[in-house]
Each structure stands twice: as structure tokens, then as C-alpha cells.
Amino acid sequence: MLFCKDCKKQMTRRCTKYKGKQYVSYICSTYNKQQGCTRHGIKEEQITEIVLKALQEQIELVGKLKNMLDIAVFTKDHTKDFTKDLTNDLPNSVKEDLIAYDMRIREKKIEHSQCSGVIYTLYDDLQEGIIKEEEYVNYGRIYEEKLRLLESQIISITKEMDMLIENKKKSRDWIRQVYDLGNLTELNRLILVSLVDRIYCGEDNQILIKLRYQDELILEEVI
């Protein structure tokens, strides 16, 4: 989890004892192997202090974000008229996407209905002698193929819509996870593994923390 900010190699852990007390620090593994880079030395307690403060700020930010977002339970009922039934609490981008998907599905269903109507008309034309049986078979084959294509497209669009809904639900699960941490006063491995992707150590005790949900946070803030 700890990496050198410059060479991107992992940091090497060092333990020393002084007056019966153990001290832990980290240095660049490349430097430790005398293969270049620089020391980038930093004490473990300094890392803990900086990371804890960063996560506390993150939790505070997520708390504010949670108050602005509606952590909704989406349904997969695509028969709704999204242009009328969407609540104002949903982000505009989600509203627009759902409306767009719903309109595409509606258009395909209208085409499907029209094709079915044409097939029935062809049969009537055949019975009345307007078209020959060969023409009926050929036209029927064309429109039946179009029906199958439209049915496939409706299924595909519906799956895309389901995926949008599912991804939106997943992208907000991290809000609950971070928010539930509450008033964080100390670090443990579970919290670090859950929230932190990587920690980059630079010179002069500079720390760059890459959070696991950083992109999602930026996305939610933009929305």
C-alpha cells in the first residue's frame, strides 16, 4: 500500500529500537537496494497521523454529500412513464439517461407493433387475392425477421437500462460504507484496505493518498 512517489516502487519497512522502544519507518526500496532514487524516509506515526486526518476530512465530506443525495432503491419496472414519474431528488444526469432509455424502448415497441400489423395485413391481402402466395411468404419472412431484430433490440436496451440502475446503486454503496465509519479516531487495517488504494511517499514527509472511491466522489459532486 505504501509506494515511492517518484519511482513508484514499494516502500521498505524498517524497525529500530531506542531505549527499549521500537520505532518503525519506511524508505524507498529502490534507494534501499542502492539502485537509484532518493531516500523518501518517513516515520510510521507520521503516515498514520496524515492518513487519519485525510480520512476524517473525507468522512466529513461524504457526510455532507450524503445529505444532498437520495440513496434511492431503484426498481426495474420499465413500464413507468419516466418523463412524469421521476422524482426531483434524483440527479439530473440519471433522469436524462432513464428518460432516453425509456424513449428508445417505446420507439422499438411502436415499430414492433407496426410490423405485426403489416404481417396481419399481408394475410388479409393474400386472402383477397391482392398478393400471391410467394409474395406473402417473402414479405412475411422479411417482417418476421424485423420483428425478431426489434425484440432483440428491446431486450438489449432494457439490459443497458438495468445496468445503469445497478451501477448507480453500486456507486452509492461506498457512501454508506464511509458514512457508517462515523467519528474515526484511529486507523486499522480493515479501514485502510477498504478506503485506501495507495499511499505515495515523497521527500520532506509529503504524502499523496489515492482513495478507492475517489473517482466516484468526484462524479457524485459533479452530479
C-alpha contacts under 8 A as a table, 3 or more apart, distances in Angstrom:
res1	aa1	res2	aa2	distance
1	M	10	Q	7.56
1	M	197	D	6.85
1	M	198	R	4.88
1	M	199	I	5.92
2	L	10	Q	5.79
2	L	11	M	5.58
2	L	198	R	6.20
2	L	199	I	4.87
2	L	200	Y	5.96
2	L	201	C	7.11
3	F	8	K	5.56
3	F	9	K	5.42
3	F	10	Q	4.16
3	F	11	M	5.13
3	F	28	C	7.56
3	F	198	R	7.12
3	F	199	I	6.02
3	F	200	Y	4.76
3	F	201	C	6.13
4	C	7	C	5.75
4	C	8	K	4.75
4	C	9	K	5.43
4	C	10	Q	6.03
4	C	11	M	6.01
4	C	28	C	5.71
4	C	40	H	7.14
4	C	200	Y	5.37
4	C	201	C	5.05
4	C	202	G	6.43
5	K	8	K	5.52
5	K	200	Y	4.70
5	K	201	C	5.12
5	K	202	G	5.11
5	K	208	L	7.69
6	D	37	C	7.45
6	D	202	G	7.05
7	C	30	T	7.68
7	C	37	C	6.72
8	K	200	Y	7.70
9	K	28	C	7.11
9	K	29	S	6.57
9	K	30	T	6.82
10	Q	28	C	6.72
10	Q	29	S	6.07
11	M	26	Y	5.86
11	M	27	I	5.37
11	M	28	C	4.57
11	M	29	S	5.17
12	T	26	Y	5.33
12	T	27	I	5.30
12	T	28	C	5.94
12	T	29	S	5.09
12	T	32	N	7.52
13	R	24	V	7.01
13	R	25	S	5.97
13	R	26	Y	4.64
13	R	27	I	6.83
14	R	24	V	5.67
14	R	25	S	5.26
14	R	26	Y	5.82
14	R	27	I	7.68
15	C	22	Q	6.67
15	C	23	Y	5.66
15	C	24	V	4.61
15	C	25	S	6.53
16	T	22	Q	5.67
16	T	23	Y	5.23
16	T	24	V	6.53
17	K	20	G	6.04
17	K	21	K	5.35
17	K	22	Q	4.37
17	K	23	Y	6.00
18	Y	21	K	5.27
18	Y	22	Q	6.46
18	Y	23	Y	7.53
23	Y	43	K	7.89
23	Y	44	E	7.99
24	V	43	K	6.14
24	V	44	E	5.51
24	V	45	E	7.89
25	S	41	G	6.99
25	S	42	I	5.61
25	S	43	K	4.09
25	S	44	E	5.07
26	Y	40	H	7.87
26	Y	41	G	5.58
26	Y	42	I	5.50
26	Y	43	K	6.32
26	Y	44	E	6.98
27	I	31	Y	7.44
27	I	32	N	6.98
27	I	39	R	5.53
27	I	40	H	5.47
27	I	41	G	4.47
27	I	42	I	6.75
28	C	31	Y	5.26
28	C	32	N	6.13
28	C	37	C	7.63
28	C	38	T	6.98
28	C	39	R	5.55
28	C	40	H	5.83
28	C	41	G	7.13
29	S	32	N	4.78
29	S	33	K	6.16
30	T	33	K	5.26
30	T	34	Q	6.38
30	T	35	Q	5.38
30	T	36	G	6.01
30	T	37	C	6.20
30	T	38	T	7.97
31	Y	34	Q	4.88
31	Y	35	Q	5.83
31	Y	36	G	5.39
31	Y	37	C	5.37
31	Y	38	T	5.51
31	Y	39	R	5.69
32	N	35	Q	7.62
32	N	39	R	7.51
39	R	203	E	7.69
40	H	201	C	6.46
40	H	202	G	5.45
40	H	203	E	4.78
40	H	204	D	7.36
40	H	205	N	7.48
41	G	203	E	7.22
41	G	205	N	7.35
42	I	46	Q	6.90
42	I	47	I	7.27
42	I	201	C	7.71
42	I	205	N	5.81
43	K	46	Q	5.31
43	K	47	I	6.57
44	E	47	I	5.11
44	E	48	T	6.19
45	E	48	T	5.02
45	E	49	E	6.12
46	Q	49	E	5.13
46	Q	50	I	6.19
46	Q	205	N	7.86
47	I	50	I	5.25
47	I	51	V	5.98
47	I	207	I	7.58
48	T	51	V	5.28
48	T	52	L	5.87
48	T	187	L	7.28
49	E	52	L	5.28
49	E	53	K	6.22
50	I	53	K	5.30
50	I	54	A	6.23
50	I	207	I	7.54
51	V	54	A	5.02
51	V	55	L	6.15
51	V	209	I	7.44
52	L	55	L	5.21
52	L	56	Q	6.12
52	L	184	L	7.84
52	L	185	T	7.62
52	L	186	E	6.80
52	L	187	L	6.47
53	K	56	Q	5.08
53	K	57	E	6.29
54	A	57	E	5.20
54	A	58	Q	6.18
55	L	58	Q	4.77
55	L	59	I	6.06
55	L	184	L	7.94
56	Q	59	I	5.12
56	Q	60	E	6.26
56	Q	183	N	7.47
56	Q	184	L	6.20
57	E	60	E	5.08
57	E	61	L	6.19
58	Q	61	L	5.03
58	Q	62	V	6.11
59	I	62	V	5.00
59	I	63	G	6.07
59	I	178	V	6.10
59	I	179	Y	6.08
59	I	181	L	7.63
59	I	182	G	7.33
60	E	63	G	5.05
60	E	64	K	6.52
61	L	64	K	5.22
61	L	65	L	6.20
62	V	65	L	4.78
62	V	66	K	5.89
62	V	175	I	6.44
62	V	178	V	7.09
62	V	179	Y	6.35
63	G	66	K	5.11
63	G	67	N	6.53
63	G	179	Y	5.96
64	K	67	N	5.34
64	K	68	M	6.79
65	L	68	M	5.22
65	L	69	L	6.37
65	L	220	E	7.93
65	L	221	E	7.45
66	K	69	L	5.23
66	K	70	D	7.60
66	K	71	I	7.92
66	K	175	I	6.80
66	K	179	Y	7.89
67	N	70	D	7.80
69	L	89	D	7.30
69	L	90	L	7.65
69	L	91	P	7.94
70	D	89	D	5.92
70	D	90	L	6.45
71	I	169	K	7.87
71	I	172	R	6.94
72	A	169	K	7.82
73	V	169	K	7.65
74	F	165	I	6.66
74	F	169	K	7.76
76	K	162	D	6.72
77	D	80	K	6.38
78	H	102	D	7.11
78	H	158	T	7.90
80	K	85	D	6.98
81	D	84	K	5.64
81	D	85	D	5.93
81	D	102	D	7.77
82	F	85	D	5.04
82	F	86	L	5.35
82	F	95	K	7.77
82	F	98	L	6.91
82	F	99	I	5.56
82	F	102	D	7.05
83	T	86	L	6.56
83	T	99	I	6.13
86	L	90	L	7.40
86	L	95	K	6.85
87	T	90	L	6.02
88	N	91	P	7.78
90	L	94	V	6.73
90	L	95	K	6.61
91	P	94	V	5.44
91	P	95	K	6.44
91	P	223	I	6.08
92	N	95	K	5.00
92	N	96	E	6.14
92	N	223	I	7.25
93	S	96	E	5.17
93	S	97	D	6.22
93	S	223	I	6.90
94	V	97	D	5.12
94	V	98	L	6.10
95	K	98	L	5.29
95	K	99	I	6.07
96	E	99	I	5.17
96	E	100	A	6.07
97	D	100	A	5.08
97	D	101	Y	6.21
98	L	101	Y	5.14
98	L	102	D	6.04
98	L	161	M	7.01
99	I	102	D	5.04
99	I	103	M	6.10
100	A	103	M	5.18
100	A	104	R	6.29
101	Y	104	R	5.14
101	Y	105	I	6.27
101	Y	157	I	6.82
101	Y	158	T	7.68
101	Y	161	M	6.39
102	D	105	I	5.16
102	D	106	R	6.17
103	M	106	R	5.02
103	M	107	E	6.15
104	R	107	E	5.14
104	R	108	K	6.28
104	R	157	I	7.61
105	I	108	K	5.19
105	I	109	K	6.18
105	I	154	I	5.81
105	I	157	I	6.80
105	I	158	T	7.42
106	R	109	K	5.10
106	R	110	I	6.22
107	E	110	I	5.15
107	E	111	E	6.32
108	K	111	E	5.05
108	K	112	H	6.07
108	K	150	L	6.17
108	K	153	Q	7.56
108	K	154	I	6.46
109	K	112	H	4.85
109	K	113	S	6.14
109	K	150	L	7.71
109	K	154	I	7.54
110	I	113	S	5.08
110	I	114	Q	6.21
111	E	114	Q	5.02
111	E	115	C	6.16
111	E	150	L	7.59
112	H	115	C	5.18
112	H	116	S	6.24
112	H	147	L	5.89
112	H	150	L	6.26
112	H	151	E	7.55
113	S	116	S	5.13
113	S	117	G	6.21
114	Q	117	G	4.99
114	Q	118	V	6.29
115	C	118	V	5.03
115	C	119	I	6.40
115	C	143	Y	6.16
115	C	144	E	7.90
115	C	146	K	7.50
115	C	147	L	6.56
116	S	119	I	5.20
116	S	120	Y	6.50
116	S	143	Y	7.86
116	S	147	L	7.47
117	G	120	Y	5.21
117	G	121	T	6.20
118	V	121	T	4.92
118	V	122	L	6.11
118	V	143	Y	7.74
119	I	122	L	5.06
119	I	123	Y	6.52
119	I	140	G	6.14
119	I	143	Y	6.86
119	I	144	E	7.87
120	Y	123	Y	5.23
120	Y	124	D	6.51
121	T	124	D	5.07
121	T	125	D	6.14
122	L	125	D	5.00
122	L	126	L	6.13
122	L	131	I	7.91
122	L	136	Y	6.25
122	L	139	Y	7.81
122	L	140	G	7.42
123	Y	126	L	5.03
123	Y	127	Q	6.28
123	Y	136	Y	7.18
124	D	127	Q	5.08
124	D	128	E	6.20
125	D	128	E	5.10
125	D	129	G	6.07
125	D	130	I	4.98
125	D	131	I	5.85
126	L	129	G	5.06
126	L	130	I	5.92
126	L	131	I	5.20
126	L	132	K	6.26
126	L	133	E	6.55
126	L	136	Y	6.60
127	Q	130	I	7.72
128	E	131	I	7.95
129	G	132	K	6.67
131	I	135	E	6.22
131	I	136	Y	6.62
132	K	135	E	5.26
132	K	136	Y	6.23
133	E	136	Y	4.86
133	E	137	V	6.17
134	E	137	V	5.18
134	E	138	N	6.22
135	E	138	N	5.11
135	E	139	Y	5.94
136	Y	139	Y	5.33
136	Y	140	G	5.75
137	V	140	G	5.04
137	V	141	R	6.05
138	N	141	R	5.19
138	N	142	I	6.39
139	Y	142	I	5.09
139	Y	143	Y	6.28
140	G	143	Y	5.28
140	G	144	E	5.92
141	R	144	E	5.17
141	R	145	E	6.10
142	I	145	E	5.28
142	I	146	K	6.34
143	Y	146	K	4.84
143	Y	147	L	6.10
144	E	147	L	4.92
144	E	148	R	6.33
145	E	148	R	5.15
145	E	149	L	6.25
146	K	149	L	4.99
146	K	150	L	6.14
147	L	150	L	5.14
147	L	151	E	6.15
148	R	151	E	5.09
148	R	152	S	6.17
149	L	152	S	5.09
149	L	153	Q	6.18
150	L	153	Q	4.97
150	L	154	I	6.13
151	E	154	I	5.14
151	E	155	I	6.31
152	S	155	I	5.18
152	S	156	S	6.16
153	Q	156	S	4.96
153	Q	157	I	6.07
154	I	157	I	5.22
154	I	158	T	6.04
155	I	158	T	5.09
155	I	159	K	6.18
156	S	159	K	5.14
156	S	160	E	6.33
157	I	160	E	5.02
157	I	161	M	6.21
158	T	161	M	4.99
158	T	162	D	6.18
159	K	162	D	4.94
159	K	163	M	6.09
160	E	163	M	5.00
160	E	164	L	6.23
161	M	164	L	5.09
161	M	165	I	6.34
162	D	165	I	5.15
162	D	166	E	6.07
163	M	166	E	4.99
163	M	167	N	5.89
164	L	167	N	5.23
164	L	168	K	6.09
165	I	168	K	5.14
165	I	169	K	6.30
166	E	169	K	5.10
166	E	170	K	6.25
167	N	170	K	5.01
167	N	171	S	5.95
168	K	171	S	5.08
168	K	172	R	6.45
169	K	172	R	5.41
169	K	173	D	6.45
170	K	173	D	5.10
170	K	174	W	7.51
171	S	174	W	6.50
171	S	216	E	6.46
172	R	175	I	5.31
172	R	176	R	7.18
173	D	176	R	5.44
173	D	177	Q	6.43
174	W	177	Q	4.80
174	W	178	V	6.03
174	W	213	Y	7.18
175	I	178	V	5.34
175	I	179	Y	5.84
176	R	179	Y	5.04
176	R	180	D	5.83
177	Q	180	D	5.40
177	Q	181	L	6.91
178	V	181	L	5.50
178	V	182	G	7.77
178	V	195	L	7.82
179	Y	182	G	5.85
181	L	184	L	6.26
184	L	187	L	7.73
187	L	191	I	6.55
187	L	192	L	7.11
188	N	191	I	5.56
188	N	192	L	6.41
189	R	192	L	5.07
189	R	193	V	6.03
190	L	193	V	5.25
190	L	194	S	6.02
191	I	194	S	5.10
191	I	195	L	6.04
191	I	196	V	7.85
192	L	195	L	5.43
192	L	196	V	5.17
193	V	196	V	5.75
193	V	197	D	7.15
194	S	212	R	7.58
195	L	211	L	5.82
195	L	212	R	5.48
195	L	213	Y	7.16
196	V	199	I	7.52
196	V	209	I	7.26
196	V	210	K	6.25
196	V	211	L	4.45
196	V	212	R	5.40
197	D	209	I	7.82
197	D	210	K	5.52
197	D	211	L	5.15
197	D	212	R	4.94
198	R	209	I	6.14
198	R	210	K	5.17
198	R	211	L	7.01
199	I	207	I	6.88
199	I	208	L	5.79
199	I	209	I	4.63
199	I	210	K	6.18
200	Y	207	I	5.73
200	Y	208	L	4.92
200	Y	209	I	6.31
201	C	205	N	6.99
201	C	206	Q	5.94
201	C	207	I	4.90
201	C	208	L	6.54
202	G	205	N	6.20
202	G	206	Q	4.80
202	G	207	I	6.11
202	G	208	L	7.86
203	E	206	Q	5.78
210	K	214	Q	7.16
211	L	214	Q	5.18
212	R	215	D	7.95
213	Y	216	E	5.24
213	Y	217	L	6.19
214	Q	217	L	5.16
214	Q	218	I	6.37
215	D	218	I	5.20
215	D	219	L	6.15
216	E	219	L	4.92
216	E	220	E	6.09
217	L	220	E	5.17
217	L	221	E	6.15
218	I	221	E	5.12
218	I	222	V	6.23
219	L	222	V	5.20
219	L	223	I	6.25
220	E	223	I	5.06
